[in-house]
C-alpha cells in the first residue's frame, strides 16, 4: 500500500470506528495527503508512519488546548519532540483528547467527551493520554505521543492492549508541552509492538546501549489488592519470563508505594497549581470540576511541607535505587483494576488514586518504564510494567521482547478443562484465559471419533451460541499443536459473542453428515451431562 493509500485508509478508519471523542483537532485529509506526497521519495527512518499527538503538546497549525477550550493558544512552531518526529518522516494526523491539564488516569475528565475503551466501550480508556492510546489501539495511527507524569503513558496502554514507553525523565524534550508537574513530566510513546516503540525512541533520542546477557527480574513480595483474575494473570506472566530464561527474585516494593503516595497526597501536587492554577482560578466554569478541585486544592500547601517531602523522597529514592541495583528491572502489574465509566463517575478521585499505585512513584525517582500487553482477563486487556534505573530504556525493551508472544485459541470439546485432550494444550505451555460463548452463528455436532469430540460448524442461518473456552499458547507451542490436529477438525477464525474473531476449532461440513446435532444443549459439557 502506498503512503497516500495509507493516509486515505486512516481517514476511512476514523469514519468506521466513529469515535469522535478521540480527537480534539483532526487535520484536513487533503493537507496530510499533500504532506505525504512530498515524502514519497524520501528514505527517512519513520517514513510515512502515521502519528497522533496528545492535545497538550504543540503542533504547528493546530491549537494547543490541554483539554480546555478556554485555555487554547496557537503555537508558532512544533514542540521539539513533534519536530523530531516530522524530521524522521512521520505524518501527524491531529491532536488527541486527554484528561484536562493531564490530571487523571481515567480518560473521562474532558469537555470533549469521555474517551471510551478500545475493546469494551463501557470501560474507561485510561488517562490522561486517552485519545492517543485509543487511536493506536484502534489501528488509526502507527504511533502516538502522550505524556506521563503519574502513569498517563502506561495505564491507558494497559487498558487498551498496546505498548506504552515512558522514557527516563529528560530523555525526550518537554519544551512545547503544557506542564502538569514540570520537574517530572515526560513525553511518552504509544505503539502496537515493543519493537515499534523502541525504534521510535531511538529516532527521537539517544538512549543507553541495549542490554545483553541473562536478565534478573524483581517481582513484588506483596502486590496488594487487585481486580479478580489479575493476580493470576500476573503470576502467569512471571512464569513466562522465567520460562524464557530470566532469573526471578522477590523484592520489597514498599519504598515505591510510599513514594507513590507523595505525588498527590503530599506537597508535590502544588507544582500542578504552579503550571495552570492561576488560569483555573480565573476560569472556574471552563474547567472539569474534578480537575479544578485537585489543582486549586494545592494552592495553600505551605512551603515547609514541600521541603519535608523532598527530604523524605530523597531517602526513599536511595532505597529504591538500591532495590533496582540488584535486578535489571522490576516487573509489576501496570495498574490495579479496570473500572467502568460508571464506576469512575460514581467515585472519580478514589478510583483514580487506586489506578496509580504502581505508576505514581516512577518519575519522582527519575526512572525508566515500559508498559506492555500481557494477555486478557475477562475478555479485556491486562498489562504489566517493567521499571528500570535511569537511562535503562532500551534494556527494558530488550527484556520485554524476551517474553514469548502468546496466541489465543478457542476450544469447544475434548480440549476443555478436565477433558481427555486438555493435556495437549497444557503440555505445550497452554493457559486457560476465560470461559466464552460463540456468536449465534454455529451448530454443534457429536462426531464419531475416539475420544469423542464435537464438531463446530458455522451456518448461514439457524445458528446458536455455543459454550467455549479461550486458552493461550506460546507461538511455538501453537504451531506444534495446530500441526497435529486430525481431520475432519481444523483451525479457523471463530466469532465470539463479544464480536472478537479468535483462532479456534472448526469442522469440515462433510463430517457432520449423519452426526447428531447437539446444538440445543448449548455446548459439549452440557451435552455430556445430559447423557
C-alpha positions in Angstrom: 0.0 0.0 0.0 1.4 3.4 -1.0 1.8 6.2 1.6 -1.1 8.1 0.0 -3.3 5.0 0.2 -2.3 4.5 3.9 -3.4 8.1 4.7 -6.7 7.6 2.9 -7.2 4.3 4.8 -6.6 6.1 8.1 -9.3 8.6 7.5 -11.7 5.9 6.4 -10.8 4.0 9.6 -11.7 7.2 11.6 -15.1 7.2 10.0 -15.5 3.5 10.5 -14.8 3.4 14.3 -17.0 6.5 14.9 -15.1 7.6 18.0 -15.2 11.4 17.7 -14.1 11.8 21.4 -10.6 10.5 20.4 -9.7 13.8 18.7 -9.6 17.4 19.7 -8.4 18.7 16.3 -8.0 16.5 13.2 -6.1 17.9 10.3 -7.9 18.0 6.9 -7.2 14.9 4.9 -6.1 17.0 1.9 -3.4 18.6 4.0 -2.0 15.3 5.2 -2.1 13.9 1.7 -0.2 16.9 0.4 2.5 16.3 3.1 2.6 12.6 2.3 3.1 13.3 -1.4 6.2 15.3 -0.6 7.5 12.4 1.5 7.0 9.7 -1.1 10.6 9.6 -2.4 12.5 10.3 0.8 14.2 7.5 2.8 13.6 8.6 6.4 13.6 6.3 9.4 10.0 6.8 10.3 8.9 7.3 6.6 5.2 7.5 6.4 4.4 6.5 10.0 1.1 8.0 11.0 1.1 9.7 14.3 -1.4 11.2 16.8 -0.2 13.9 19.3 -1.7 14.4 22.7 -3.5 17.8 23.0 -1.2 19.3 25.5 1.8 19.1 23.1 2.3 21.9 20.5 1.6 21.0 16.9 2.1 24.0 14.5 -1.2 24.9 12.8 -3.4 23.4 15.5 -4.5 24.9 18.8 -3.0 23.5 22.0 -5.9 23.1 24.4 -4.7 20.8 27.2 -8.3 19.6 27.1 -9.7 23.0 28.0 -11.1 25.2 25.1 -10.8 28.4 27.0 -7.1 27.8 27.6 -6.3 27.2 23.9 -3.4 29.0 22.1 -1.9 28.6 18.7 1.8 27.7 18.8 4.1 29.2 16.2 6.1 26.0 15.9 6.0 22.3 16.7 7.2 21.1 20.1 10.8 19.8 19.6 9.6 16.2 20.0 7.0 16.7 17.3 9.5 18.4 15.1 11.8 15.4 15.5 9.1 13.0 14.5 8.3 15.0 11.4 12.0 15.3 10.5 12.2 11.5 10.7 9.4 11.2 8.2 6.3 10.8 10.3 2.9 12.3 9.4 0.8 14.0 12.2 -2.9 13.4 11.8 -4.1 15.6 14.7 -4.2 16.2 18.4 -6.0 13.9 20.8 -8.2 14.1 23.8 -7.0 13.9 27.4 -7.9 14.2 31.0 -7.9 18.0 31.3 -4.5 19.5 32.0 -3.2 15.9 32.1 -4.7 15.4 35.5 -6.1 11.9 35.8 -5.6 8.3 34.9 -9.2 7.7 33.7 -9.6 9.5 30.3 -13.1 10.9 31.3 -12.2 14.4 32.6 -12.6 16.3 29.4 -15.2 18.7 27.8 -14.5 16.9 24.5 -16.1 13.8 26.0 -15.0 10.7 27.9 -12.7 8.6 25.7 -14.2 5.0 25.7 -12.0 1.9 25.9 -11.0 0.5 22.5 -12.0 -3.1 23.5 -15.1 -2.5 25.7 -16.7 0.9 25.4 -18.4 0.5 28.8 -15.0 0.8 30.4 -12.6 3.7 30.7 -9.7 4.1 28.2 -7.3 5.3 30.9 -5.7 8.7 31.1 -4.5 11.2 30.8 -3.2 10.2 27.3 -6.5 8.6 26.5 -7.1 9.7 22.9 -3.5 8.9 21.8 -3.7 5.4 23.2 -7.1 4.6 21.7 -6.0 5.9 18.3 -3.2 3.4 18.3 -5.3 0.6 19.7 -8.0 1.0 17.0 -5.4 0.9 14.2 -5.9 4.5 13.1 -2.2 5.5 13.6 1.0 3.7 14.0 2.5 5.7 16.8 1.2 8.4 19.2 2.7 10.8 21.6 1.4 11.1 25.2 2.7 12.5 28.4 3.4 10.6 31.6 3.7 12.3 35.0 2.0 9.7 37.2 1.3 6.9 34.8 -0.6 8.6 31.9 1.5 6.9 29.3 1.2 3.5 30.9 -2.3 3.0 32.3 -4.0 3.7 29.0 -1.6 1.3 27.3 -2.6 -1.4 29.7 -6.3 -0.8 29.4 -6.2 -0.9 25.6 -3.7 -3.8 25.0 -0.9 -1.7 23.5 2.7 -0.7 24.4 3.4 2.4 26.5 7.0 3.5 26.7 7.8 6.1 29.4 11.4 7.2 28.9 13.8 8.3 31.6 12.8 11.9 32.6 14.8 14.3 30.4 15.5 11.8 27.6 12.8 13.5 25.3 12.4 17.2 25.5 9.3 18.7 27.2 9.5 22.1 25.7 6.3 22.9 23.9 4.3 20.7 26.4 1.8 22.3 28.7 3.2 21.3 32.1 1.5 19.2 34.7 4.4 18.9 37.1 7.3 20.4 35.1 10.1 18.8 37.1 8.9 15.3 36.5 6.9 15.4 33.3 7.8 13.0 30.4 6.7 12.7 26.8 5.7 9.1 26.2 5.3 6.9 23.2 2.4 4.5 22.2 2.8 1.7 19.7 1.3 -1.7 19.0 4.6 -3.5 19.5 7.7 -3.2 21.7 9.9 -3.1 18.6 8.0 -0.1 17.1 8.1 1.8 20.3 11.8 1.1 20.8 12.7 2.1 17.2 10.7 5.3 17.5 12.6 6.2 20.7 16.0 5.6 19.0 14.8 8.1 16.3 13.9 10.7 18.8 16.7 10.3 21.4 20.0 8.7 22.1 19.3 6.2 25.0 21.8 3.9 26.5 23.0 0.8 24.7 20.9 -2.3 24.7 21.4 -5.0 27.3 23.0 -8.4 26.6 23.2 -11.4 28.8 20.7 -13.0 31.2 18.1 -10.8 32.8 17.3 -10.7 36.5 13.7 -9.6 37.3 12.4 -8.4 40.6 8.7 -9.2 41.4 6.8 -7.8 44.5 6.5 -9.9 47.6 3.1 -8.3 48.1 1.0 -6.9 45.3 -1.8 -5.6 47.5 -5.5 -5.7 46.3 -6.0 -6.4 42.6 -9.1 -6.9 40.4 -10.4 -10.5 40.2 -8.1 -12.6 38.0 -5.3 -10.1 37.8 -3.0 -11.7 40.4 -3.3 -15.0 38.4 -2.6 -13.2 35.1 0.4 -11.5 36.7 1.7 -14.9 38.0 1.4 -16.4 34.6 3.4 -13.5 33.1 6.2 -14.1 35.7 6.2 -17.8 34.7 6.6 -16.8 31.0 9.7 -14.7 31.8 11.1 -17.5 33.9 10.5 -20.0 31.1 12.2 -17.7 28.7 15.4 -17.7 30.8 15.1 -14.8 33.1 16.1 -15.2 36.8 13.2 -14.1 39.0 13.7 -12.9 42.5 11.3 -11.4 45.1 11.7 -7.8 46.2 10.0 -5.5 48.7 8.4 -2.5 46.8 7.1 -0.7 49.9 9.5 2.1 49.2 8.0 2.6 45.8 4.4 2.5 47.2 5.3 5.1 49.9 6.7 7.4 47.3 3.6 7.0 45.1 1.5 8.3 47.9 3.5 11.5 48.0 2.6 12.5 44.4 -0.9 13.6 45.2 -1.0 13.1 49.0 1.9 15.4 49.7 3.2 18.8 48.6 4.3 17.8 45.1 0.8 18.4 43.7 1.5 22.1 44.3 3.5 22.1 41.1 0.3 21.5 39.2 -1.0 24.7 40.6 2.2 26.5 39.6 1.6 25.3 36.0 -2.1 26.2 35.5 -3.5 27.3 38.8 -3.9 31.0 38.0 -5.9 30.1 34.9 -8.1 27.8 36.8 -8.8 30.4 39.5 -9.8 32.9 36.7 -11.9 30.4 34.7 -13.6 28.0 37.2 -16.6 27.5 34.9 -14.4 26.4 32.0 -12.7 23.5 33.8 -13.6 20.0 34.7 -14.8 20.2 38.4 -12.6 17.2 39.5 -9.5 18.6 37.8 -10.3 22.1 39.2 -10.6 20.7 42.8 -7.4 18.7 42.6 -5.3 21.5 41.3 -6.7 24.5 43.2 -6.7 22.4 46.4 -2.9 22.6 46.2 -2.9 26.4 46.3 -2.4 26.7 50.1 0.1 23.9 50.8 2.8 25.5 52.9 6.4 25.7 51.6 7.8 23.9 54.6 5.8 20.8 53.7 7.4 20.7 50.2 10.9 20.7 51.7 9.9 18.0 54.2 8.5 15.9 51.3 11.6 16.5 49.2 13.8 15.2 52.1 11.5 12.2 52.5 11.6 11.5 48.8 15.4 11.7 48.7 15.7 9.0 51.3 13.1 6.8 49.5 14.9 7.3 46.2 18.2 6.0 47.7 16.3 2.9 48.9 14.6 2.4 45.6 17.8 2.6 43.6 19.3 0.1 46.0 16.5 -2.3 45.1 17.0 -1.7 41.4 20.7 -2.3 41.7 20.1 -5.9 42.5 17.9 -6.5 39.4 17.7 -5.5 35.8 14.1 -4.4 36.2 11.0 -4.6 38.4 8.0 -6.4 36.9 4.7 -5.1 38.2 1.0 -5.0 37.1 0.7 -1.7 35.3 -2.4 -0.8 37.4 -4.8 -2.4 39.9 -8.2 -2.7 38.2 -10.1 -1.6 35.1 -13.1 0.5 36.1 -16.2 1.2 34.0 -17.2 4.7 33.1 -20.0 4.4 35.6 -17.6 3.4 38.4 -15.4 6.4 37.7 -18.3 8.8 37.6 -19.5 7.5 41.0 -16.2 8.0 42.8 -13.7 9.7 40.5 -10.9 10.6 43.0 -10.7 7.3 44.9 -10.8 5.2 41.7 -8.1 7.3 40.1 -5.9 7.1 43.2 -6.1 3.3 43.2 -5.0 3.2 39.5 -1.8 5.0 40.2 -0.5 2.6 42.9 2.4 1.2 40.8 2.9 4.2 38.4 3.0 7.3 40.6 6.5 6.9 42.0 8.4 6.3 38.7 9.0 9.9 37.7 9.6 11.1 41.3 12.5 8.7 41.3 13.6 9.6 37.8 13.2 6.0 36.5 12.5 4.4 33.1 9.4 2.3 32.5 7.7 0.3 29.8 4.1 -0.9 29.8 3.3 -4.0 27.6 0.3 -6.2 27.0 0.2 -9.5 29.0 -3.0 -11.2 27.8 -6.6 -10.7 28.8 -8.7 -11.1 31.9 -12.5 -11.5 31.4 -12.0 -10.6 27.7 -10.3 -7.2 28.4 -6.6 -6.4 28.1 -4.3 -7.0 31.1 -0.9 -5.3 31.1 2.3 -5.4 33.0 5.0 -2.8 33.5 8.8 -3.0 33.6 10.5 -0.4 35.7 14.3 0.2 35.4 17.0 2.5 36.6 17.5 5.9 34.8 18.5 5.5 31.2 17.7 1.8 31.1 15.1 2.5 28.4 16.4 0.1 25.8 17.3 -2.5 28.4 13.6 -2.6 29.2 12.6 -3.0 25.5 15.0 -5.9 25.2 13.6 -7.5 28.3 10.0 -7.0 27.1 10.7 -9.0 23.9 12.3 -11.8 25.9 8.8 -13.0 27.0 7.3 -15.2 24.3 4.3 -14.0 22.4 1.2 -16.0 23.2 -1.6 -16.9 20.8 -5.3 -17.3 21.9 -7.2 -20.3 20.8 -10.9 -21.2 21.2 -11.7 -24.8 22.2 -15.2 -26.3 22.4 -14.8 -30.0 23.2 -12.2 -32.6 24.2 -9.6 -29.9 24.9 -11.7 -28.1 27.5 -10.6 -28.2 31.1 -10.8 -31.7 32.7 -11.4 -33.2 29.3 -9.3 -36.1 27.9 -7.2 -34.0 25.4 -6.7 -30.9 27.6 -3.1 -32.2 28.2 -2.3 -31.4 24.5 -2.6 -27.7 25.5 -1.0 -27.7 28.9 2.0 -29.8 27.8 2.8 -27.0 25.3 2.5 -24.2 27.8 -1.2 -23.6 27.3 -3.0 -21.5 29.9 -6.7 -21.0 30.5 -7.9 -17.5 29.8 -11.7 -17.4 30.1 -15.0 -19.0 29.5 -16.7 -17.5 26.5 -19.6 -18.1 24.1 -19.5 -18.0 20.4 -21.7 -15.8 18.3 -25.1 -17.2 17.5 -23.8 -18.4 14.1 -22.9 -22.0 14.7 -24.2 -25.6 15.1 -22.6 -28.2 17.2 -22.4 -31.9 16.3 -21.3 -35.1 18.1 -18.7 -36.7 15.9 -17.9 -40.4 15.8 -14.3 -40.1 17.0 -12.1 -41.6 19.7 -12.1 -40.0 22.2 -15.5 -38.4 21.5 -15.3 -34.9 20.1 -17.8 -32.3 18.9 -17.6 -30.5 15.5 -18.3 -26.8 15.4 -19.8 -25.6 12.1 -20.6 -22.1 11.0 -24.0 -21.9 9.3 -25.7 -19.2 7.3 -28.9 -19.4 9.4 -30.4 -21.0 12.5 -27.1 -20.7 14.3 -26.9 -20.7 18.1 -24.3 -19.6 20.6 -22.0 -22.4 21.8 -20.2 -22.5 25.2 -16.4 -22.5 24.7 -13.1 -21.6 26.4 -10.2 -19.4 25.3 -6.7 -20.7 26.0 -3.4 -19.1 25.1 -0.3 -20.9 23.8 3.3 -19.7 23.1 3.8 -19.2 19.4 5.9 -22.3 19.1 3.5 -24.4 21.1 0.6 -23.1 19.0 2.4 -24.2 15.8 3.1 -27.7 17.2 -0.5 -28.0 18.4 -2.1 -27.0 15.2 0.2 -29.3 13.1 -1.2 -32.3 14.9 -4.9 -31.6 14.6 -6.5 -34.6 12.8 -9.1 -34.3 10.1 -12.0 -33.5 10.0 -11.2 -30.8 12.5 -9.2 -27.7 11.5 -8.3 -24.3 13.0 -10.1 -21.2 11.6 -11.5 -18.0 12.9 -14.3 -18.4 15.4 -16.5 -15.4 16.1 -17.3 -14.8 19.8 -20.3 -13.3 21.3 -18.4 -10.0 22.0 -17.5 -9.6 18.3 -13.9 -10.8 18.5 -12.6 -13.3 16.0 -10.2 -15.8 17.5 -8.4 -18.8 16.1 -10.2 -22.0 17.2 -11.6 -25.4 16.3 -14.0 -25.7 13.3 -15.2 -28.8 11.5 -15.3 -29.8 7.8 -19.0 -29.8 6.7 -18.9 -33.3 5.3 -18.1 -34.7 8.8 -21.4 -33.5 10.2 -23.5 -35.6 7.7 -25.3 -38.2 9.8 -23.8 -36.8 13.0 -26.1 -35.9 15.9 -26.9 -32.2 16.1 -26.4 -31.3 19.8 -26.7 -27.6 19.4 -29.8 -27.4 21.7 -27.6 -28.4 24.7 -25.6 -25.2 24.4 -22.2 -26.9 24.5 -20.1 -30.0 24.8 -20.1 -30.2 28.6 -23.8 -29.8 28.8 -24.2 -32.5 26.2 -22.1 -34.9 28.1 -24.0 -34.1 31.3 -27.3 -34.8 29.5 -26.2 -38.3 28.6 
